[in-house]
């Protein structure tokens, strides 16, 4: 009876072990980096001496006013920069999403608190004039930006190739064998597509890091 219970428990636990392994494998199919960011420290407000009001007695005569010494000026010993706040980093991430780039398109984006997620698409054309496989289409990926105090992490995953006609779609560029099968997409062209997918992810990462390194440009107010 005990042996039967052990066997049943093993089969019940097997799907959970399998799912955990799959999630761990999926974690390797991405481009990820954590970057620290500093921002300018707000200028402290200047110390202003309190205004002294004249005090009058019952008969309207002025009483001598004893002026208190001015408050001591606080010397700022802190540096000119500080770790960027979550609000500032989220603002920069949303600005990156809303700005256009000539090399790729961003869509389905949105931010919730400290996270911004969107999809990115590159047009893909083979290098050969008459390729053996019909692979013209798109390289797509998902970009996730997570913000914390003084740092952010970007994750680029789901990097996939999709052909226009679907027959020669390679799918996940981290896979050794394309989704459509090696009969429809030979190893040489699949290797080129995989390289193009990772190069595209690098372009996105560099563009994102450039935007996240600087404050969002201020737009001048209209005269109207």
Long-range contacts (C-beta under 8 A, 24 or more apart in sequence): 26-157, 28-174, 29-157, 29-159, 29-172, 29-174, 30-155, 30-156, 30-157, 30-159, 31-155, 31-156, 31-157, 31-159, 31-198, 31-201, 31-202, 31-205, 32-153, 32-154, 32-155, 32-156, 33-153, 33-154, 33-205, 34-151, 34-152, 34-153, 35-151, 35-152, 35-153, 35-154, 35-209, 35-212, 36-83, 36-150, 36-151, 37-83, 37-84, 37-89, 37-150, 37-151, 37-152, 37-212, 37-213, 38-81, 38-82, 38-83, 38-84, 38-150, 39-81, 39-82, 39-83, 39-84, 39-85, 39-88, 39-215, 40-80, 40-81, 40-82, 40-215, 41-78, 41-79, 41-80, 41-81, 41-82, 44-74, 44-76, 47-71, 47-72, 47-73, 47-74, 83-149, 83-150, 83-151, 84-149, 84-150, 84-151, 85-149, 86-114, 86-147, 86-148, 86-149, 88-215, 89-114, 89-147, 89-148, 89-151, 89-152, 89-212, 90-114, 90-116, 90-147, 91-216, 92-211, 92-212, 92-214, 92-215, 92-216, 93-145, 93-147, 93-152, 93-212, 95-211, 95-216, 96-145, 96-207, 96-208, 96-211, 96-212, 99-211, 101-207, 103-203, 104-200, 104-203, 104-204, 106-143, 114-146, 114-147, 114-148, 115-144, 115-145, 115-146, 115-147, 116-144, 116-145, 116-147, 117-142, 117-143, 117-144, 117-145, 118-142, 118-143, 119-143, 120-156, 120-200, 120-204, 122-196, 122-200, 122-203, 124-161, 124-193, 124-196, 126-189, 126-192, 127-192, 131-189, 132-186, 132-189, 133-168, 133-184, 133-185, 133-186, 133-189, 134-163, 134-164, 134-165, 134-167, 134-168, 135-161, 135-163, 135-168, 135-170, 135-185, 135-189, 135-193, 136-163, 136-164, 137-161, 137-162, 137-163, 137-164, 137-165, 137-169, 138-162, 139-173, 139-193, 139-196, 139-197, 139-200, 141-197, 141-200, 141-201, 141-204, 143-204, 143-208, 145-208, 145-212, 152-212, 154-205, 154-208, 154-209, 156-201, 156-204, 156-205, 159-197, 159-198, 159-200, 159-201, 160-197, 161-193, 161-196, 161-197, 170-194, 173-197, 173-198
